[in-house]
């Protein structure tokens, strides 16, 4: 059985179609960020989300932390899920659920060390799923994804084992290491951005190799 995968940093409808053709279970659509690749305008996020088959999830990646701002942004973009790439106050989740019933909330936890396990357990009680990435949210210019760095998979495995919600694994994955990552962590799904790109564009040969490695 092929592990589910999400292709992030989708740049347009052509890339979305390519990812779907290769079996992607979800597409990541990146809105304004303090740093990192793949940002596209909100009108394009909405266009891609509207043209994506219902069986494929669409994730709005947002760096906003104010619940009202997140709700308004989602209403402009109309994706099936929101990927929260920065930390939120815990009462924000209830506000988001009340305003956006049926929209899944996927919280990113940036695995920076063993302490990330406690953070993941705390927020895992509020989110529908967690996505483990390799950003550095405490830098002056925050890194909230798309770094191309691998983090400590032993910590990711411990997080996955401690949670009841699905766990996506991201951070420096590509055709050469995704099979090893899946064996090490056994995530619900994997997430990839820079590992499938050449010159910033989704590379079909790399995508083909990635899917073959998952098989």
Buried (B, 14 or more C-beta within 10 A) or exposed (E): EEBBBBBBBBBEEEBBBBBBEBBBBBBBBBBEBBBBBBBBEBEBBBBBBEEBEEEBBBBBBBBBBEBEEBBEBBEEBBBBBBBBBBBBEEEBBEBBBEBBEEBBBBBBBBBBEEEBBEBBBEBBEBBBBBBBBBBBBEEEEBBBBBBBEBBBBEBBBBBBEEBEBBBBBBBBBBBEBBBEBBEBBBBBBBBBBBBBBEEEEBBBEBBEBBBEBBE
